[in-house]
Amino acid sequence: MPLFFLIPLCTALATGYLFKKSSDEIAYIADVFAAISLILSLVLAPWQIQFGLLIIVLIITNRLLQENESKQTEVIGKQFRETK
């Protein structure tokens, strides 16, 4: 498994760490550079890692949707009881 994707990933992590607390304009440039590096590392990652990240994102999204639906049904139930 080629590990070329680790180069932009480490670059993004190092950039984010070094300029995390900086308040200058350089921090904005560093954030953009870190975001581009993260995207590049995801593109260069092997399919096994991409597939694993996809599964994780789907599971987290499903849980968040279920929590959101339960909150909406609680709000609708409260509104229905208040109108009676």
C-alpha positions as CSV (number, residue, x, y, z in Angstrom):
1,M,0.0,0.0,0.0
2,P,1.6,3.3,-1.1
3,L,1.8,5.8,1.7
4,F,2.2,8.9,-0.5
5,F,-1.0,10.4,1.0
6,L,0.8,10.8,4.4
7,I,2.9,13.6,3.0
8,P,0.1,16.2,2.5
9,L,-1.7,14.9,5.6
10,C,1.3,15.5,7.8
11,T,1.8,18.9,6.1
12,A,-1.8,19.8,6.8
13,L,-1.6,18.7,10.4
14,A,1.7,20.6,11.0
15,T,0.4,23.7,9.4
16,G,-2.8,23.6,11.4
17,Y,-0.9,23.0,14.6
18,L,1.7,25.8,14.0
19,F,-0.8,28.5,13.1
20,K,-3.7,27.5,15.3
21,K,-3.3,30.4,17.7
22,S,-2.0,32.9,15.3
23,S,-4.3,35.9,14.6
24,D,-2.5,37.4,11.7
25,E,-3.5,37.1,8.0
26,I,-0.9,34.3,7.7
27,A,-3.3,32.1,9.7
28,Y,-6.0,32.4,7.0
29,I,-3.5,31.4,4.4
30,A,-2.3,28.5,6.5
31,D,-5.9,27.4,7.0
32,V,-6.5,27.4,3.2
33,F,-3.2,25.5,2.7
34,A,-4.2,22.9,5.4
35,A,-7.6,22.4,3.8
36,I,-6.1,21.9,0.3
37,S,-3.6,19.4,1.8
38,L,-6.3,17.4,3.6
39,I,-8.3,17.2,0.4
40,L,-5.2,16.1,-1.6
41,S,-4.3,13.5,1.0
42,L,-7.9,12.0,0.8
43,V,-7.6,11.9,-3.0
44,L,-4.2,10.1,-2.8
45,A,-5.3,7.7,0.0
46,P,-5.7,4.0,-0.9
47,W,-9.2,2.8,-1.6
48,Q,-9.3,0.8,1.7
49,I,-8.9,4.0,3.7
50,Q,-11.3,5.9,1.5
51,F,-13.9,3.2,2.0
52,G,-13.4,3.1,5.7
53,L,-13.9,6.9,5.9
54,L,-17.0,6.6,3.8
55,I,-18.5,4.0,6.2
56,I,-17.6,6.1,9.2
57,V,-19.3,9.2,7.6
58,L,-22.4,7.2,6.8
59,I,-22.7,5.9,10.3
60,I,-22.2,9.3,11.9
61,T,-24.7,10.9,9.5
62,N,-27.3,8.3,10.2
63,R,-27.0,8.8,13.9
64,L,-27.2,12.6,13.6
65,L,-30.3,12.3,11.4
66,Q,-32.0,10.0,14.0
67,E,-31.2,12.5,16.7
68,N,-32.5,15.4,14.6
69,E,-35.8,13.5,13.8
70,S,-36.4,12.7,17.5
71,K,-35.9,16.4,18.4
72,Q,-38.3,17.4,15.7
73,T,-41.0,15.0,16.9
74,E,-40.6,16.3,20.4
75,V,-41.1,19.9,19.2
76,I,-44.1,18.9,17.1
77,G,-45.6,17.0,20.1
78,K,-45.2,20.0,22.3
79,Q,-46.8,22.3,19.8
80,F,-49.7,20.0,19.3
81,R,-50.3,19.8,23.1
82,E,-50.1,23.6,23.4
83,T,-52.7,24.2,20.7
84,K,-55.3,22.1,22.5
